[in-house]
Amino acid sequence: MTENGSTILEMSGISMSFPGVKALSDVNFDLKKGEVHALVGENGAGKSTLMKVLAGVHFPEKGDIVYRGRKVVYHNPLEAKLDGIVIIFQELNLVPELTVAENIFLGTFPTKGFGLISRKKMKEETRRVLQELECDFDENKIVGNLSIARQQMVEIARALALKASIVILDEPTASLTGHDKDILFRNIRRLREQGTALVYVSHKMEEIFEITDRITVLRDGQKTGTLITAETNRNEVIQKMIGRELDDFYVKAKNRPGEEALRVENLTRKGEFYDISFSLRCGEVLGLYGLVGAGRSEVAEAIFGIRPLNSGKIFINGKEKKIMNSKMAVSSGMGFVPEDRKEQGLILGMSCRDNQSLANIRYLNSFMFIKEREVNQVFEDYRDKLSLSCAGPGVPVVNLSGGNQQKIVIAKWLSINPSILILDEPTRGIDVGSKAEIHKLVASMAEQGMAILVISSEMPEIMGVSHRILTMHQGRITNEFSGENITESNLIDAITSSNVC
C-alpha cells in the first residue's frame, strides 16, 4: 500500500511528435499519493498530450512511465483505466445516446452469472456516486439530453465510480457554474483525503491556487519547473509559462460608446427566455452574465437566427430586421463565436486556413475559384494578431489544442469585419497569455467602433471587459449594472434572484 505523500507515478524523458509539431521534448513529471498536482502552460505547451500519454491515448516516442513502482506501457485508455488511471477530457468523451449509468460504466460494466451485465448493480452504484456529487439528475437520463455542465459531472462521476488511483482532470470547470464548481472541489478534497492522486490541468489561476498542492509548468513542450503552490505566486507561474510577466490582464475599452447598433425588444422563446429587451451601442462591450441554464446562449443564438423566436423584434442601426437564419444575420453585419467550438464553430477534418475562411468565403472567391493568395494572407494576418500556434495553414484543425481551435473560430468571424460581434464564452479553454491578448483585442475592436456582446461564466472577465452588464436568471433579465455598480456582490445577487428589472 502506497502511503499518502509517497510517489505513485514517475514519467521520465517523455517525447512526442505530431506532423509538423514537437509536442513534448524530454519531459519529466511525478505525482504523489493524496496530492492535487496542477499542470499548466499556454495552449500547445503539451499539457493534454502529456496526460494522454499517461492515459494510454498516445504512445510516446521516448521515455518511461513508472506507476506504483513498476514500469508500465498502456496501448489504449481502457488498459490505463483498468489499472486505476482515469482521464476526464476537456472535450467531453460521452456517448449521447446512452444513459448516465451506461456512460459511467462503459467498458467496465459490472457482471453477474454467465457474463451478463448486472444493470441493478450498475444503477445502484451510479445512484450512489450521483448522490455524492449532489447531481440533480438520475441514472436513467439520456446523456445527450443533459446540459454541458451536467455532462461534465457525468465524466467526474465515472472516475469516482471506478475508484481510480489517479484521476486526470483536463479543464474540469470549463462548463461548470460556481455551485457546480464548489461541489467538484469538495469531491476533489475528499478524493485527496482518501489517497487518490489528482492531476489538475487548467488555465484558471484562481482555481489552481485554491485547490492544488504543487504546480508543474510546461512551455513549448518542455518542463520549465515544478513549484509548491503555497510557496509561489501567480506572477512567478505566468513568467514560467510565457517567459515574461503579464501586464493588464483585463482591458476595458476607453472610448465613449456611440450610436445604437443593436436593439432587441421583448424577445421570447417559450421554455428558454422571456421578454428580453436591451440595446447595444457602437464601441460598447455589453456583458451578459448568469448561471449555466439562465438562457444567455439561447438569447444570443436567437439574435443570430439560429433559434426561432415566438415573439419579439430585432433592430439593427435603428431598422427592424427579420433574421430567420445565420446567413441573414451575417448579411446584417453580425458575427457569432459560439460556446461549443467543437460542435458549432469548426469542421474538425478541415484545415486551419479553410476553417478560418468559412464565414468570408464569398469574398475570397472569383468565378467559383478560391483566391488562394488572399485566403492565405488572411490566415497569416490573424495568426499574428491572435498568436496562433500552428505549423501552417494546411494543418487539420483537429490537431490543434483546444485554445488554438478557439482562436481559429474567433479569427473566422473577425475576418468578415462585423459591425456587431457576439462572443459566447470567448476565452473558454484558453491560457492566461492568450486570454489577455483576446481581452486587448476586444477592447481594441470596441475602440474602433464595433458593438460587442460578451457572454462569460467568469465573473472577473465579465467585470473586467464590459462597459455595462446585464444579468439573467431563469430566462429573464434581472438587472443592469454600469460604472461603480459593477461589483461581485451585485452580480451574485442579480443572477440568483427572480426579480426582473
PyMOL commands that set and color helices and strands:
alter all, ss='L'
color gray80, all
select helices_A, chain A and resi 47-54+77-82+100-104+113-115+119-132+143-145+148-161+178-193+205-211+229-231+234-242+296-303+326-331+341-345+352-363+372-385+397-399+402-414+432-447+459-465+483-485+488-495
alter helices_A, ss='H'
color red, helices_A
select strands_A, chain A and resi 7-18+21-32+36-40+62-67+70-71+85-88+166-170+197-201+214-219+222-228+260-269+273-281+285-290+311-316+319-321+334-337+365-366+369-370+420-424+451-455+468-473+476-482
alter strands_A, ss='S'
color yellow, strands_A
deselect
rebuild
show_as cartoon
